[in-house]
Amino acid sequence: MKSQFSPSAFQQALASGQPVVTAEISPPRGGSVDHVLATAEQLRGRVHALNVTDGSRAVMGMSSVAVCRLLLERNLEPVLQVGCRDRNRIALQADLLGAHALGLHNVLCLTGDPVKAGDQPKARPVFDYEAVRLLQDVKNLNRGLDALEQPLPDGPTALFPGCAADPQSPSWSGLKSRLQRKKEAGAQFIQTQMVTDLAALRRFCRELAAPLDLPVLAGVFLLKSGKNARFINRMVPGASIPDGAIARLDRARSPRAEGLRMAAEQVAAALDVAQGVHIMAIKAESVIPQILDLAGVPPLTPPVVDGVGLRSLAAELR
C-alpha cells in the first residue's frame, strides 16, 4: 500500500539535479508568529524551502509542526525538522502522522542536540530513538506499516525524509558507516552541518554521497564577528571555524559586512561541489537574499509542480 502524492517543488528540484537553496528559520519563543512569518516572507522567491528547527541547541520554541503548516498556508514550502531528544517513539510516530495529515511531507530526521547545550539543562532527555531508527519509522509509515510493522488501518504516509551529516567528522569510517545506514533506512537527501573546509566537502560528496545517490545541501553559516565565531566553536557541537576565518573577521572594519562576504564566498564555492546549500543566519535571516546576490545566485523562477503552481498544490492539501 503506497500513498499517492505528487512531488513538491523542492523534491522535484532535488530530483532534477538543479542547484537547490534552503534556509533555516527558528520558531518563535512565544505565542506570536508575526515575526517568523515576516522573516519567511522576505525569503520568498529566493529559496526552494524553509527548514524549521525543532528545539535546536536544546532551546525551547514553538512547535515546528505548527510553524511549518503556517508557512504552507502562505505557499512557502517547509522542511520539518524532527528531533529524537524530547519525544519517545510513540510521540514521534504521532507527530509524523500528523505532519502528513497537515500536508507537511519534507522531514529532516535528527537525533538532536544534548540538553546540557540548552537553556534548561535540568530537562530530562528522552532519546528513545536516534536518527537512523527515526528514518526507519518514516520508511515504514510510507509503506503503510507502524513501528511494529503492522498495517496502518488508516493508510500510509507520503513523507520525504532527509538526514544530517558532518563532512568534517574526525572519523571518516564512522561517517561512512552511519551515512550508509541512513541511506538504507530511507534518507532521500543530506543536509550537512556547517562546512568551512571545502576539501572535506568535496571528498564527502565524491566518496560518500555520490555512490549512495544522495543529493547534498552544504551547510553555510553566517558569522557576524570574531567573537560570534569563537562562541559557536565553543557552544555548537561539531563546529570547527578555522582560526584564519576568525582573524579575518577580527581585522575587518565592518565584521558584519565581512561575514556576509564570507558566507557568499562559501555559497558560491559549495555550489561548485554540492547540489545545493543550506543557509543558517540565526536572527539575521533577512540578509540571506543579500548573501545570494553576492554569491551570484539568481532569484527562483515561480515553482511549478506537474503543471500547477505551489498555490494550487497547497489548496489541494487542504
C-alpha positions in Angstrom: 0.0 0.0 0.0 1.5 3.3 -1.1 0.2 6.9 -0.6 -0.3 8.8 -3.8 1.2 12.3 -3.7 2.8 14.5 -6.4 6.4 15.6 -5.6 6.7 19.1 -4.4 8.8 21.9 -6.0 11.6 21.2 -3.5 11.5 17.5 -4.2 11.4 18.0 -8.0 14.4 20.4 -7.8 16.4 17.8 -5.9 15.5 15.1 -8.4 16.3 17.3 -11.4 19.9 17.9 -10.3 19.4 21.7 -10.4 21.0 23.9 -7.7 18.9 24.0 -4.6 18.8 26.6 -1.8 17.2 26.2 1.6 17.3 28.4 4.6 16.9 27.7 8.3 14.4 29.6 10.4 13.6 29.2 14.1 10.1 29.0 15.6 9.1 31.9 17.9 9.8 31.8 21.7 6.3 33.0 22.5 2.7 33.0 21.2 3.0 35.4 18.3 4.1 34.2 14.8 4.2 37.6 13.2 8.0 37.9 13.2 8.7 34.4 11.9 6.2 34.8 9.1 7.6 38.2 8.2 11.0 36.7 8.1 9.9 33.8 5.9 8.2 36.3 3.5 11.5 38.0 3.0 12.9 34.8 1.6 10.0 34.1 -0.9 11.4 33.5 -4.3 15.0 33.1 -3.1 14.9 29.6 -1.5 13.3 26.4 -2.5 12.3 25.5 1.0 12.4 26.8 4.6 13.8 24.4 7.2 12.1 24.9 10.6 14.2 23.9 13.5 12.9 21.6 16.3 14.3 22.6 19.6 17.7 23.4 18.1 20.5 23.7 20.7 18.0 22.4 23.2 16.3 25.8 23.4 12.5 25.9 23.7 10.4 27.2 20.9 7.0 26.9 19.3 6.1 23.6 17.7 7.8 23.3 14.4 4.8 21.4 13.0 2.6 24.5 13.7 5.1 26.9 12.0 5.5 24.6 9.0 1.8 24.4 8.5 1.5 28.2 8.7 4.2 28.5 6.0 2.5 26.0 3.8 -0.8 28.0 4.0 1.2 31.0 2.7 2.6 29.0 -0.2 6.0 28.7 1.2 7.4 25.2 1.2 8.6 23.9 4.6 11.0 21.2 5.7 10.0 19.9 9.1 12.9 19.1 11.4 12.1 16.2 13.7 14.4 15.5 16.6 14.5 12.5 18.9 15.7 14.2 22.1 12.3 15.3 23.5 9.8 12.6 22.5 9.6 8.8 22.7 8.8 6.6 19.7 5.0 6.8 20.2 5.0 10.6 20.2 7.4 10.7 17.2 5.1 8.5 15.2 2.1 10.6 16.2 3.9 13.7 15.0 4.9 12.2 11.7 1.3 11.0 11.0 0.0 14.5 12.0 2.6 16.2 9.7 1.4 14.1 6.8 -2.2 14.9 7.5 -1.4 18.6 7.5 0.4 18.4 4.2 3.9 18.5 5.6 5.9 16.0 3.6 9.5 17.1 3.8 11.1 15.9 7.0 14.7 16.1 8.3 15.3 13.3 10.7 17.7 14.3 13.5 18.9 12.7 16.8 19.0 16.2 18.5 21.4 18.3 20.5 22.2 17.3 24.1 20.0 19.0 26.7 23.1 20.4 28.5 23.7 22.6 25.5 20.5 24.5 26.0 18.9 26.9 28.4 17.1 24.3 30.5 19.8 21.8 31.4 17.7 20.1 34.1 15.2 18.9 31.5 15.0 15.2 31.1 16.2 14.0 27.6 14.4 11.0 26.0 16.5 9.8 23.1 14.2 6.7 22.8 15.3 6.8 19.1 18.2 8.2 17.2 18.2 9.4 13.6 18.6 6.1 11.8 15.7 4.5 13.8 13.5 7.5 13.1 14.3 7.2 9.3 13.3 3.5 9.5 10.0 4.5 11.0 9.3 7.1 8.3 10.1 4.3 5.7 7.6 2.0 7.4 4.9 4.7 7.7 5.3 5.3 3.9 4.8 1.6 3.4 1.6 1.6 5.4 3.2 0.0 8.5 3.7 1.1 12.1 6.9 0.6 14.1 6.0 -3.0 14.8 5.5 -3.5 11.0 1.8 -4.0 11.5 -0.6 -2.5 8.8 -1.9 1.0 9.4 -5.7 0.8 9.2 -6.0 4.4 8.0 -3.4 4.2 5.3 0.2 5.1 4.6 2.0 8.5 4.7 3.9 10.2 1.9 6.9 11.6 3.7 10.1 12.7 2.0 12.9 12.1 4.6 16.3 13.7 4.7 19.2 13.3 7.1 22.1 15.3 8.5 25.8 14.6 8.2 29.1 16.3 9.2 31.6 16.2 6.3 34.3 17.4 8.7 33.8 14.5 11.1 37.1 13.3 12.6 36.1 9.7 12.0 35.8 9.1 8.2 34.9 5.4 8.7 32.2 6.2 11.2 30.8 8.9 8.9 30.7 6.4 6.0 29.1 3.7 8.0 26.4 5.9 9.5 25.6 7.6 6.2 25.2 4.1 4.6 22.8 3.2 7.4 20.8 6.3 6.9 20.5 5.6 3.2 19.3 2.1 3.9 16.8 3.5 6.3 15.3 5.6 3.6 17.1 9.0 3.6 16.5 10.9 0.3 18.8 13.9 0.8 21.5 15.1 3.0 21.7 18.4 4.8 25.2 18.9 6.2 26.4 20.7 9.4 28.2 23.9 8.9 31.1 23.2 6.5 34.2 25.5 6.4 36.6 23.0 4.8 35.9 22.9 1.0 38.2 19.9 0.5 36.3 17.9 3.2 33.0 18.8 1.5 34.4 17.8 -1.9 35.6 14.4 -0.6 32.3 13.8 1.2 30.3 14.5 -1.9 32.6 12.4 -4.2 33.3 9.4 -2.0 30.3 9.1 0.3 27.2 10.9 -1.0 27.6 10.3 -4.8 27.9 6.5 -4.6 24.7 6.5 -2.5 23.0 8.8 -5.0 22.1 11.2 -2.2 21.9 15.0 -3.1 23.8 17.2 -0.7 22.8 20.6 0.7 26.0 22.0 2.2 25.6 24.0 5.4 26.7 27.6 5.3 26.6 29.6 8.5 26.6 33.4 8.6 29.2 34.7 11.1 28.7 38.1 12.5 32.0 38.8 14.2 35.1 37.0 15.5 33.5 36.9 19.0 30.5 35.2 17.4 32.7 32.7 15.6 34.5 31.8 18.9 31.2 31.4 20.7 30.0 29.0 18.0 33.2 26.9 18.2 32.7 26.7 22.0 29.0 26.0 22.1 27.9 24.3 18.9 28.6 20.6 18.8 30.8 19.7 15.8 31.6 23.4 14.8 35.1 24.0 13.7 35.5 27.5 12.3 39.2 27.9 11.3 41.5 30.5 13.0 42.0 32.2 9.7 38.3 33.0 9.3 38.1 34.3 12.8 41.1 36.5 12.2 39.6 37.8 9.0 36.5 38.9 11.0 38.6 40.4 13.7 40.6 42.5 11.2 37.5 43.7 9.3 36.4 47.4 9.6 32.8 46.0 9.5 32.7 42.4 10.8 29.1 42.1 9.8 29.7 43.1 6.2 32.8 40.8 6.1 30.6 38.0 7.4 28.2 38.5 4.6 31.1 38.3 2.0 32.4 35.2 3.7 29.0 33.5 3.6 28.6 34.4 -0.1 32.0 33.0 -0.9 31.1 29.8 0.8 27.8 29.6 -1.0 29.5 30.0 -4.4 32.2 27.5 -3.6 29.8 24.9 -2.2 27.5 25.1 -5.3 30.5 24.1 -7.4 30.8 20.9 -5.2 27.4 20.0 -3.9 24.0 20.2 -5.4 22.8 22.9 -3.1 23.3 24.9 0.1 21.5 25.3 3.3 22.0 28.7 4.8 21.9 29.3 8.5 21.7 33.0 9.5 20.4 32.9 13.1 18.5 36.1 13.9 19.6 37.6 10.6 17.6 35.7 8.0 16.6 38.9 6.3 20.1 39.2 4.8 20.0 35.8 3.1 18.9 37.4 -0.2 21.9 39.7 0.0 24.2 36.7 0.5 22.7 35.0 -2.5 23.1 38.2 -4.6 26.7 38.5 -3.6 27.2 34.8 -4.5 25.6 35.3 -7.9 22.6 33.1 -7.2 19.6 34.5 -9.1 16.0 34.5 -7.8 14.0 31.4 -8.4 11.5 31.1 -11.2 8.0 30.5 -10.0 7.8 26.9 -8.8 5.7 24.6 -10.9 4.6 21.1 -9.8 3.1 18.9 -12.5 1.9 21.9 -14.4 0.3 23.7 -11.5 1.7 26.3 -9.1 2.6 25.7 -5.5 -0.5 27.7 -4.6 -2.7 25.1 -6.3 -0.7 22.3 -4.5 -1.3 23.9 -1.1 -5.0 24.2 -1.9 -5.2 20.5 -2.8 -3.6 19.7 0.6 -6.4 21.4 2.5 
